[in-house]
Amino acid sequence: MLWQPTCKLARLGLAVARLRDTGVQALAAGFAARSPERSWVPLALNLRSNSIGDDGAEALAVLLDKGWIASILLENNQVGGKGLQALSVALQSDSVVGSASINLGGNPAASEANLVLQVKERRGLKRPHGGENL
């Protein structure tokens, strides 16, 4: 069914799927390779508790930068300063969905994310309810 042009993938839940960086990089590369058929790229990704670090966050930042993803749940992963930087730069892109959100609660970079959030709110991106979101 997903191969049909009328089929749209709105959300993809892969919480606690042991993806790690390599799994997320492969997922992002797969979405990017199918870019003409953007119906394959979900608007919302739940990647909670997958041991995703900076490399995985950088791969997700590419999708965010292209305006393909509107919401990424990255709670309880291993995203540090380098991954936060990539996500922050992506959020500043003109292509980003206006209400884009990233939840980084429970990550090493979560406290840094609050500083980035303040900048994003000034730019007009709203904080979704709860958590430490961007």
N, C-alpha and C positions, 0 to 999 in steps of 0.2 A: 503494500500500500504506500509506503513512503516514497517510492520511486515515481508515483503519479504526480504530475505537475500541480494538481489541485490540493494535494496534501500538504499541510503546513505543520511544522513542529514548533509549538509554542514554548514548551518547557521540557527540560531534560533533567531528571533526577538521578544523580550518580553518587549520592552520599554514601560514605563508608564503603567504597568500591575498591579501595587499595590502588588507586590510579597512580599516585606519586607523580613526579615531574614528567617522566617519560610517557606515561599514559595521557596526561593532559596535553603534552606537546603533540602526540599522535592525533588526539581528538581535534585540537585546533588546526593542525595541518590538514586533516580530513575535511573539516568545514571550509577551510580556505581553498582547497582544491575544487570544491563543489560550489564556489562562489557564484557562478552564473545561475545556479539553482538555489537561491537563498532560502527557499522554503525548508531546506535541510538544516539550516542554522537556527537553533532555538533562540527565542528572545530572552529566556531565563535559564540559567544553569545552576543547579544545586550540586556543589562539589565539596560539601562539608565533610570534614574528617577523612581526608585522603592523603595525608602526609605530603601535600603540595608545597614546594618551596619557591624560591625566587625564579628558577628556570620555568616552572609551570606558570607562575604569575606573569612572566614576560610573554609567554605564548598566548595567554588569555588577553593580555593588553593589546595584542595585534588585532584580535577580533573586536575588542571594545573600541579601538581606534577607528576601525572601519564603520562603526555604527551598527554592527550586526547584533550585538548583545546589549540588552538593556539592564539586566540584573544578574549578578554573580554572587552566589553564597559561598564564601570561602572560610567560614568559621572553622576553628580548631584544625588548622593546617600549620605549616611551617614558614609562612611568608615573612620575609625579613625586609630590611631597608631597600635592597636592590629591587625586589619584586614590587614593593610599595611605590618606588620611584617610577617604574615602568607603567604601573596602573595609573599613577598620578598624571604622567605625561599623556597617556591615552585619554584620560578624562578631559584634558584641555583641548582635545581635537575638535574641530568644527563638525566633524561627522558624528560625534557621540550623540546618542539619544538623549534628549533634554532631561529626562527623569532617570538617567542611568544611576544605578546603585551597586555598591560592592560592600558586602559585610565581611569584615576582617576580624571579628571578635575571636579571641582565643589564639591569635597569632603573635609571634614575636614583635611584629610591626604594628600591633593594634594601637598602642599609645601614640605612635607617630602618626597613625591614620587620623587621629582627632585633629591634629594640626592641619593636615591636608584637607580634611573635611571643611574646616573653617574657610579656607581659601575657595573651595568649590562652592560653598553656599553663597559667598560673595559674587561668584560668577553666575549664580542662578540655578545651580543644581540643588535640588531639595534632598534633605535627609529623609529616607524612608523611616517608618516607625521602628523604634527599638534598635538595640545593638550599636556597634561602632561601624557605621556605614559611610561610604563615600558617595 
